[in-house]
Amino acid sequence: MPPIVKKLAALVLGQPLIAAIGQKWHRRQPLVLLYHGVTDQTAFSKIQNYHGKWVAVDAFRRQIRWLKKHFTLVSLAEIERLVLERRPAAKPLAAITFDDGYRNNFRSAFPILQAEAVPATFFLAGDFVQNRRPLWIDRLEFCLGDNLAAYTRERQELKTGAEVEKERRLSEWETTTGRRLVLTDDSPYAPLNWTEIKMMADAGMTFGAHTMSHPILSRLDRAAQAEEILASKKLIEERLGACPHFAYPNGQPDDWNQATLEIIKEAGWRAAWTTLPRRVRPERDEPLTLPRITIANYHDDYRFRALVSGLVPR
């Protein structure tokens, strides 16, 4: 769907009355939302937050309050239970998730979730949190500065290429530009630390695995996939005592394969989460490839209401 058509559709379908109709129609299908971060930063470079992965604080607060009016916000485990039991929701349910483990999850999102008494699940990339290794997309953003054309081209190529080639190309760009991302505590790209994670867990937040280095799993052989998945699970279990959930990096249909699904099952997870953009259908969805709708900074109130009501595609 062309962008202008999406925008016009959202303006119509995101009207409160129409969104309410969509919500009623899909009331038996739980909603799981995916965020990456929440920020009070108001000015960005041409590339930084170009894809809207960090949602503005005020917008996030409005979204949470709107969800509370129209859904019962529950843990991810409750929605997984419905899927495993093949039972539709008895009332409108929603769950909040965050991917990767940015520190702004603690600084900006967590206070709002606490104030509104809303649970959430945070999927952590192990090397990012444990070893403070920047995510590859952030390395690319930082080293290319404001070169949007190069960023757009490289982002697509690196997403679809081999993992070893990704590291080689990133290192080349960092050498060429002389810009290498270092994760200081005040960096907008900084990860959560374990003290913050423990505080969030003690307050009722849940944490799941998102691999160690955030690779596209289908581009790895089975042994490398197992190392990425199982090491991230072990890390969280050692730190928090349990790791009940898993989410695929990138999370599109070509990003996992049969070996991935087998490893997930062998690890003991009965459900796992993708980025397929729709509501959950408990009676018929495959538990190891459950959908989540990604929310971005460019989703205004109209588009947000239309998305979560199930009326327009992402």
C-alpha positions in Angstrom: 0.0 0.0 0.0 1.5 3.4 -1.0 2.4 5.7 1.9 -0.1 8.3 1.0 -2.9 5.7 0.9 -1.8 4.4 4.3 -1.9 7.9 5.7 -5.4 8.6 4.4 -6.6 5.2 5.6 -5.3 5.9 9.0 -7.0 9.3 9.2 -10.3 7.6 8.5 -9.9 4.3 10.3 -8.2 5.8 13.3 -11.2 7.9 14.2 -12.2 6.9 17.7 -15.7 5.6 16.7 -14.4 3.6 13.7 -11.4 2.2 15.7 -13.9 1.1 18.4 -15.8 -0.9 15.7 -12.6 -2.5 14.6 -11.7 -3.3 18.2 -15.1 -4.9 18.8 -14.7 -7.0 15.6 -11.3 -8.3 16.7 -12.0 -8.5 20.5 -11.3 -12.3 20.6 -7.9 -11.8 19.2 -5.2 -10.6 21.7 -3.0 -7.8 20.7 0.8 -7.9 21.3 2.7 -4.7 20.7 6.4 -4.4 20.0 8.4 -1.3 20.9 12.2 -0.8 20.8 12.6 2.3 22.9 11.0 5.4 24.4 12.8 8.7 24.4 12.6 12.3 25.6 15.1 13.3 22.9 13.4 15.8 20.6 16.1 16.4 18.0 17.8 13.7 15.9 20.4 13.7 13.1 19.1 12.8 9.6 19.7 9.1 10.2 19.2 8.7 14.0 15.7 7.4 14.6 15.0 7.6 10.9 12.9 4.4 11.2 11.2 5.6 14.3 12.4 2.8 16.7 12.3 5.2 19.7 8.8 6.5 20.4 8.4 9.9 22.1 7.6 9.8 25.8 4.4 11.8 25.5 3.2 9.5 22.7 4.0 6.4 24.6 2.1 7.7 27.6 -1.0 8.4 25.5 -0.8 5.0 23.9 -0.6 3.2 27.2 -3.5 5.1 28.5 -5.6 4.5 25.4 -4.8 0.8 25.6 -5.9 0.7 29.3 -9.3 2.1 28.3 -9.9 -0.5 25.6 -8.0 -3.6 26.7 -7.0 -5.5 29.7 -3.3 -5.4 29.7 -1.8 -8.7 30.7 1.5 -10.6 30.8 2.8 -12.2 27.7 2.5 -15.6 29.5 -1.2 -15.2 29.7 -1.5 -14.7 25.9 0.9 -17.7 25.3 -1.4 -19.8 27.5 -4.4 -19.0 25.4 -2.5 -20.0 22.3 -1.3 -23.3 23.8 -4.8 -24.1 25.0 -6.3 -23.0 21.7 -8.8 -20.7 23.5 -9.9 -17.3 22.1 -9.8 -14.4 24.5 -12.9 -13.9 26.5 -12.3 -10.1 26.5 -10.0 -7.7 24.7 -6.4 -8.4 25.9 -3.1 -6.7 25.1 0.5 -7.2 26.1 3.5 -4.9 25.7 6.9 -6.0 24.6 10.3 -4.3 24.0 13.1 -5.7 21.9 16.9 -5.4 22.2 17.4 -3.9 25.7 18.1 -0.1 25.3 18.7 1.8 28.5 15.8 4.2 27.6 13.5 1.3 28.4 14.4 1.9 32.0 14.8 5.7 32.0 11.7 6.6 29.9 9.4 3.6 29.4 9.6 1.9 32.8 8.4 4.9 34.9 5.3 5.2 32.7 4.6 1.4 32.9 5.0 1.6 36.7 2.7 4.6 37.0 0.0 3.0 34.9 0.5 -0.5 36.6 1.1 -2.1 33.2 3.3 -5.3 32.8 5.7 -5.7 30.0 8.2 -8.2 28.6 11.7 -7.1 27.5 13.7 -9.2 25.1 17.4 -8.8 25.6 20.2 -9.1 23.1 22.9 -10.8 25.3 26.1 -9.3 23.9 24.5 -5.8 23.9 23.5 -5.9 27.6 26.2 -8.2 29.1 29.3 -7.1 27.0 28.1 -3.6 25.9 28.6 -4.4 22.2 26.6 -2.0 20.1 23.9 -3.5 17.9 24.9 -3.5 14.2 22.2 -1.1 13.1 23.4 1.4 15.6 27.0 1.1 14.5 25.9 1.7 11.0 23.8 4.8 12.0 26.6 6.3 14.0 29.5 5.8 11.5 27.6 7.1 8.5 26.6 10.3 10.3 24.1 12.1 8.0 24.7 10.1 4.8 21.2 8.9 4.4 21.6 7.5 0.9 24.5 5.3 2.0 22.7 4.3 5.2 19.5 3.2 3.3 21.6 1.2 0.8 23.8 -0.4 3.4 21.0 -1.2 5.8 19.2 -3.2 3.2 22.3 -5.0 2.0 23.5 -5.9 5.4 20.1 -7.2 6.5 20.0 -9.6 3.5 23.6 -10.6 3.4 25.7 -13.2 5.3 26.5 -12.5 8.9 30.3 -12.7 8.4 29.9 -10.2 5.5 28.0 -7.8 7.7 30.8 -7.6 10.2 33.4 -7.0 7.5 31.4 -4.2 5.8 30.7 -2.5 9.2 34.4 -2.6 10.1 35.2 -1.1 6.6 32.8 1.7 7.1 34.0 2.5 10.6 37.6 2.6 9.3 36.7 4.8 6.3 34.7 7.3 8.3 36.8 7.2 11.5 33.6 7.0 13.5 33.2 4.0 15.8 30.3 3.8 18.3 31.4 3.5 21.9 28.5 2.9 24.4 29.0 5.4 27.2 26.3 5.7 29.8 24.9 8.9 28.3 24.8 7.5 24.7 21.3 7.3 23.3 22.4 3.8 22.1 23.3 2.6 25.6 22.0 -0.8 26.8 20.3 -1.6 30.1 22.6 -2.7 32.9 21.9 -5.6 35.3 21.1 -3.3 38.2 18.4 -1.6 36.1 17.1 -4.9 34.8 16.9 -6.3 38.4 14.9 -3.3 39.5 12.5 -3.8 36.7 12.1 -7.5 37.3 11.5 -6.8 41.0 8.7 -4.4 39.9 7.0 -7.2 37.9 8.5 -6.8 34.5 9.5 -10.0 32.6 12.7 -10.6 30.5 13.2 -12.9 27.6 15.9 -14.0 25.2 16.7 -12.3 21.9 19.9 -14.2 21.0 23.4 -13.0 21.9 24.5 -10.9 18.9 21.1 -10.3 17.2 21.9 -12.2 13.9 19.5 -13.3 11.3 19.3 -16.8 12.5 18.5 -18.5 9.2 21.9 -17.3 7.8 23.7 -19.4 10.4 24.3 -23.1 10.5 22.6 -25.1 13.2 25.5 -25.1 15.7 25.8 -21.3 15.5 22.1 -20.9 15.9 22.1 -23.0 19.0 25.0 -21.1 20.5 23.2 -17.8 19.9 19.9 -19.0 21.3 21.0 -21.1 24.2 23.7 -18.7 25.4 21.2 -15.9 25.6 18.8 -18.1 27.5 21.5 -19.2 30.0 22.6 -15.6 30.6 19.2 -14.5 31.6 18.5 -17.6 33.7 21.8 -17.0 35.6 21.0 -13.4 36.2 17.3 -13.5 36.9 16.4 -17.1 37.6 14.2 -17.7 34.6 13.9 -16.9 30.9 10.3 -17.7 30.0 10.1 -16.1 26.5 12.0 -15.8 23.2 11.8 -13.4 20.3 13.5 -13.7 16.9 15.9 -11.0 15.8 14.2 -9.0 12.9 11.4 -11.6 13.1 10.3 -11.9 9.5 9.4 -15.2 7.8 12.8 -15.6 6.1 14.7 -15.0 9.4 14.3 -18.5 10.9 14.2 -22.0 9.5 13.4 -25.5 10.6 16.6 -25.8 12.6 15.7 -22.6 14.5 12.3 -24.0 15.4 13.8 -27.3 16.6 16.4 -25.5 18.8 13.6 -23.3 20.3 11.6 -26.5 21.2 14.7 -28.2 22.6 15.4 -25.2 24.8 12.0 -25.7 26.4 10.1 -22.8 24.9 6.6 -23.7 23.7 5.9 -20.3 22.2 8.1 -17.7 20.5 7.5 -14.2 19.0 8.0 -12.7 15.5 7.4 -9.3 14.0 4.5 -10.5 11.8 2.2 -7.4 12.0 -1.2 -8.6 13.1 -3.3 -9.7 16.1 -2.9 -13.2 17.7 -5.4 -15.9 16.6 -5.2 -18.3 19.6 -7.2 -21.1 18.0 -5.0 -21.4 14.9 -1.7 -19.6 15.2 1.5 -21.7 15.2 2.8 -21.1 18.8 6.5 -20.8 17.7 5.8 -18.0 15.2 3.4 -15.7 17.0 2.8 -12.2 15.7 3.4 -8.7 17.2 2.6 -5.3 15.8 5.5 -2.9 15.8 4.9 0.7 17.0 7.1 3.4 15.6 7.6 7.1 16.3 6.0 8.1 13.0 2.7 6.4 14.1 0.5 9.3 15.1 -2.6 8.8 17.3 -4.8 8.1 14.3 -2.5 5.4 12.9 -1.9 3.9 16.3 -5.6 3.5 16.9 -6.1 2.0 13.4 -3.2 -0.4 13.9 -4.1 -1.7 17.3 -7.8 -2.0 16.3 -6.8 -4.3 13.5 -8.1 -2.1 10.7 -5.0 -1.3 8.6 -1.7 -3.0 7.9 1.5 -1.7 9.4 
